[in-house]
Amino acid sequence: MPASPAPQSPGVADLGFARLDLDRAARTGDPEVVYGAGKTGDQIVTSVLALHQAHPDRAILATRLSENALLSCGARLPGAEIDPVGRLAVLGPAPPLRGLVAVVAAGTSDLPVVHECAATVRVFAAEPDVIVDVGVAGLHRLLGQAGRIAAADAVVAVAGMEAALPSVLGGLVGVPLIAVPTSVGYGWNLDGLSAWLACVNSCAPGVLTVNVDNGFGAGVAAARIARAAAGARPRPAAQANGEAR
């Protein structure tokens, strides 16, 4: 007797190579995201299209895409936003944005993680304000943006090397701050382990740390914080030295 086909679970799209969670938006407010590492371009495109069909009113995000996967998404996902720096693709309209997240980068070398974080923040319904190349090696650059950063509902600090930026920001702003250590640095930086240890051992109170290069995880958390905090606290007035958004 031939085996009966496996029953389909409600809220699940069984693609054979993946079982997509179609009800995640109902449970958490945000639809599932496609993690692209180790997947073929066809698998990624098929997954994105299935999620887009289930949630046509929301943006669908695919992260950590290889060069070939980026090409596949660009060719087969009409209207998708393709970001080769952040190694991501977004298909569908951004949701209404609520709350502001400052994504602050120590250096230009951190941009892949910054792009991933900022895109995630937007897909998860908050507004990203990206501020780049304000590492502590030129502290005046960071201080010149202090009012702009403090105006956000949440802050993500992205830094490699010795990852001093999150600790310094922790002493300047009073909003939730998420540190993203990156695997950027000279010499024996242990693929970002030294930066991660600096972040988790920060002496500044209130610094929370995600894993190395995890711009996605930081973006999800920051967006949820910002959405909840939007309108709940007065924002400091931006100073007149170029800090206004």
NORNOR-V821713 format. One record per residue. N is the residue number from 1. SS is DSSP state (~ for helix, > for strand, _ for the rest). PSI is psi in whole degrees, 0 to 359 (NA if undefined). BURIAL is # if it has 16 or more other C-alpha atoms within 10 Angstrom, else .. Layout:
n=N ss=SS psi=PSI burial=BURIAL
n=N ss=SS psi=PSI burial=BURIAL
This chain:
n=1 ss=_ psi=130 burial=.
n=2 ss=_ psi=147 burial=.
n=3 ss=_ psi=141 burial=.
n=4 ss=_ psi=144 burial=.
n=5 ss=_ psi=147 burial=.
n=6 ss=_ psi=137 burial=.
n=7 ss=_ psi=144 burial=.
n=8 ss=_ psi=131 burial=.
n=9 ss=_ psi=140 burial=.
n=10 ss=_ psi=142 burial=.
n=11 ss=_ psi=12 burial=.
n=12 ss=> psi=134 burial=.
n=13 ss=> psi=108 burial=#
n=14 ss=> psi=109 burial=.
n=15 ss=_ psi=5 burial=.
n=16 ss=_ psi=307 burial=.
n=17 ss=_ psi=352 burial=.
n=18 ss=_ psi=152 burial=.
n=19 ss=> psi=101 burial=.
n=20 ss=> psi=137 burial=#
n=21 ss=> psi=99 burial=#
n=22 ss=_ psi=345 burial=#
n=23 ss=_ psi=6 burial=#
n=24 ss=~ psi=323 burial=.
n=25 ss=~ psi=322 burial=.
n=26 ss=~ psi=325 burial=.
n=27 ss=~ psi=320 burial=.
n=28 ss=~ psi=350 burial=.
n=29 ss=_ psi=354 burial=.
n=30 ss=_ psi=136 burial=#
n=31 ss=_ psi=166 burial=#
n=32 ss=_ psi=150 burial=#
n=33 ss=_ psi=145 burial=#
n=34 ss=> psi=117 burial=#
n=35 ss=> psi=117 burial=#
n=36 ss=_ psi=349 burial=#
n=37 ss=_ psi=131 burial=.
n=38 ss=_ psi=3 burial=.
n=39 ss=_ psi=151 burial=.
n=40 ss=_ psi=163 burial=.
n=41 ss=~ psi=321 burial=#
n=42 ss=~ psi=318 burial=.
n=43 ss=~ psi=319 burial=#
n=44 ss=~ psi=313 burial=#
n=45 ss=~ psi=316 burial=#
n=46 ss=~ psi=319 burial=#
n=47 ss=~ psi=315 burial=#
n=48 ss=~ psi=317 burial=#
n=49 ss=~ psi=321 burial=#
n=50 ss=~ psi=318 burial=#
n=51 ss=~ psi=322 burial=#
n=52 ss=~ psi=322 burial=#
n=53 ss=~ psi=323 burial=.
n=54 ss=~ psi=330 burial=.
n=55 ss=_ psi=67 burial=#
n=56 ss=_ psi=343 burial=.
n=57 ss=_ psi=0 burial=.
n=58 ss=_ psi=153 burial=#
n=59 ss=_ psi=140 burial=#
n=60 ss=> psi=130 burial=#
n=61 ss=> psi=135 burial=#
n=62 ss=> psi=128 burial=#
n=63 ss=> psi=167 burial=#
n=64 ss=_ psi=53 burial=#
n=65 ss=_ psi=138 burial=#
n=66 ss=_ psi=171 burial=#
n=67 ss=~ psi=318 burial=.
n=68 ss=~ psi=322 burial=.
n=69 ss=~ psi=323 burial=#
n=70 ss=~ psi=318 burial=#
n=71 ss=~ psi=318 burial=.
n=72 ss=~ psi=316 burial=#
n=73 ss=~ psi=318 burial=#
n=74 ss=~ psi=325 burial=#
n=75 ss=~ psi=329 burial=.
n=76 ss=~ psi=359 burial=.
n=77 ss=_ psi=80 burial=#
n=78 ss=_ psi=133 burial=.
n=79 ss=_ psi=356 burial=.
n=80 ss=_ psi=147 burial=#
n=81 ss=> psi=121 burial=.
n=82 ss=> psi=125 burial=#
n=83 ss=> psi=100 burial=#
n=84 ss=_ psi=335 burial=#
n=85 ss=_ psi=311 burial=.
n=86 ss=_ psi=354 burial=#
n=87 ss=_ psi=52 burial=#
n=88 ss=> psi=165 burial=#
n=89 ss=> psi=144 burial=#
n=90 ss=> psi=126 burial=#
n=91 ss=> psi=127 burial=#
n=92 ss=_ psi=166 burial=#
n=93 ss=_ psi=143 burial=.
n=94 ss=_ psi=142 burial=#
n=95 ss=_ psi=167 burial=.
n=96 ss=_ psi=133 burial=.
n=97 ss=_ psi=139 burial=#
n=98 ss=_ psi=120 burial=#
n=99 ss=_ psi=157 burial=#
n=100 ss=> psi=132 burial=#
n=101 ss=> psi=122 burial=#
n=102 ss=> psi=118 burial=#
n=103 ss=> psi=106 burial=#
n=104 ss=> psi=126 burial=#
n=105 ss=> psi=136 burial=#
n=106 ss=_ psi=318 burial=#
n=107 ss=_ psi=167 burial=#
n=108 ss=~ psi=331 burial=.
n=109 ss=~ psi=343 burial=#
n=110 ss=~ psi=2 burial=#
n=111 ss=~ psi=323 burial=#
n=112 ss=~ psi=318 burial=#
n=113 ss=~ psi=322 burial=#
n=114 ss=~ psi=314 burial=#
n=115 ss=~ psi=318 burial=#
n=116 ss=~ psi=317 burial=#
n=117 ss=~ psi=313 burial=#
n=118 ss=~ psi=319 burial=#
n=119 ss=~ psi=320 burial=#
n=120 ss=~ psi=316 burial=#
n=121 ss=~ psi=315 burial=#
n=122 ss=~ psi=316 burial=#
n=123 ss=~ psi=328 burial=#
n=124 ss=_ psi=23 burial=#
n=125 ss=_ psi=29 burial=#
n=126 ss=_ psi=165 burial=#
n=127 ss=> psi=123 burial=#
n=128 ss=> psi=139 burial=#
n=129 ss=> psi=105 burial=#
n=130 ss=> psi=127 burial=#
n=131 ss=> psi=113 burial=#
n=132 ss=_ psi=158 burial=#
n=133 ss=_ psi=52 burial=#
n=134 ss=_ psi=40 burial=#
n=135 ss=_ psi=163 burial=#
n=136 ss=~ psi=353 burial=#
n=137 ss=~ psi=336 burial=.
n=138 ss=~ psi=78 burial=.
n=139 ss=~ psi=330 burial=.
n=140 ss=~ psi=331 burial=.
n=141 ss=~ psi=320 burial=.
n=142 ss=~ psi=315 burial=#
n=143 ss=~ psi=330 burial=#
n=144 ss=_ psi=344 burial=.
n=145 ss=_ psi=9 burial=#
n=146 ss=~ psi=317 burial=#
n=147 ss=~ psi=321 burial=#
n=148 ss=~ psi=319 burial=#
n=149 ss=~ psi=317 burial=#
n=150 ss=~ psi=341 burial=#
n=151 ss=_ psi=349 burial=#
n=152 ss=_ psi=161 burial=#
n=153 ss=_ psi=338 burial=#
n=154 ss=> psi=154 burial=#
n=155 ss=> psi=136 burial=#
n=156 ss=> psi=123 burial=#
n=157 ss=> psi=116 burial=#
n=158 ss=> psi=122 burial=#
n=159 ss=> psi=142 burial=#
n=160 ss=_ psi=214 burial=#
n=161 ss=_ psi=236 burial=#
n=162 ss=_ psi=359 burial=#
n=163 ss=_ psi=50 burial=#
n=164 ss=_ psi=338 burial=#
n=165 ss=~ psi=312 burial=#
n=166 ss=~ psi=320 burial=#
n=167 ss=~ psi=318 burial=#
n=168 ss=~ psi=315 burial=#
n=169 ss=~ psi=326 burial=#
n=170 ss=~ psi=336 burial=#
n=171 ss=_ psi=358 burial=.
n=172 ss=_ psi=332 burial=.
n=173 ss=_ psi=157 burial=#
n=174 ss=_ psi=24 burial=#
n=175 ss=_ psi=164 burial=#
n=176 ss=> psi=133 burial=#
n=177 ss=> psi=125 burial=#
n=178 ss=> psi=123 burial=#
n=179 ss=> psi=135 burial=#
n=180 ss=> psi=98 burial=#
n=181 ss=> psi=141 burial=#
n=182 ss=_ psi=164 burial=#
n=183 ss=_ psi=32 burial=#
n=184 ss=_ psi=132 burial=#
n=185 ss=_ psi=160 burial=#
n=186 ss=_ psi=155 burial=.
n=187 ss=_ psi=221 burial=.
n=188 ss=_ psi=69 burial=.
n=189 ss=_ psi=3 burial=#
n=190 ss=~ psi=40 burial=.
n=191 ss=~ psi=36 burial=#
n=192 ss=~ psi=356 burial=#
n=193 ss=~ psi=320 burial=#
n=194 ss=~ psi=320 burial=#
n=195 ss=~ psi=320 burial=#
n=196 ss=~ psi=316 burial=#
n=197 ss=~ psi=322 burial=.
n=198 ss=~ psi=320 burial=#
n=199 ss=~ psi=314 burial=#
n=200 ss=~ psi=341 burial=#
n=201 ss=_ psi=18 burial=.
n=202 ss=_ psi=138 burial=#
n=203 ss=_ psi=350 burial=.
n=204 ss=_ psi=128 burial=.
n=205 ss=_ psi=148 burial=.
n=206 ss=_ psi=7 burial=#
n=207 ss=> psi=120 burial=#
n=208 ss=> psi=146 burial=#
n=209 ss=> psi=135 burial=#
n=210 ss=_ psi=182 burial=#
n=211 ss=_ psi=169 burial=#
n=212 ss=_ psi=131 burial=#
n=213 ss=_ psi=15 burial=#
n=214 ss=_ psi=68 burial=#
n=215 ss=~ psi=328 burial=#
n=216 ss=~ psi=308 burial=#
n=217 ss=~ psi=319 burial=#
n=218 ss=~ psi=321 burial=#
n=219 ss=~ psi=319 burial=#
n=220 ss=~ psi=310 burial=#
n=221 ss=~ psi=316 burial=#
n=222 ss=~ psi=320 burial=#
n=223 ss=~ psi=319 burial=#
n=224 ss=~ psi=320 burial=#
n=225 ss=~ psi=313 burial=#
n=226 ss=~ psi=319 burial=#
n=227 ss=~ psi=319 burial=#
n=228 ss=~ psi=328 burial=.
n=229 ss=~ psi=345 burial=#
n=230 ss=_ psi=123 burial=#
n=231 ss=_ psi=357 burial=.
n=232 ss=_ psi=349 burial=.
n=233 ss=_ psi=151 burial=.
n=234 ss=_ psi=141 burial=.
n=235 ss=_ psi=139 burial=.
n=236 ss=_ psi=143 burial=.
n=237 ss=_ psi=134 burial=.
n=238 ss=_ psi=142 burial=#
n=239 ss=_ psi=171 burial=.
n=240 ss=_ psi=16 burial=.
n=241 ss=_ psi=38 burial=.
n=242 ss=_ psi=10 burial=.
n=243 ss=_ psi=347 burial=#
n=244 ss=_ psi=143 burial=.
n=245 ss=_ psi=NA burial=.
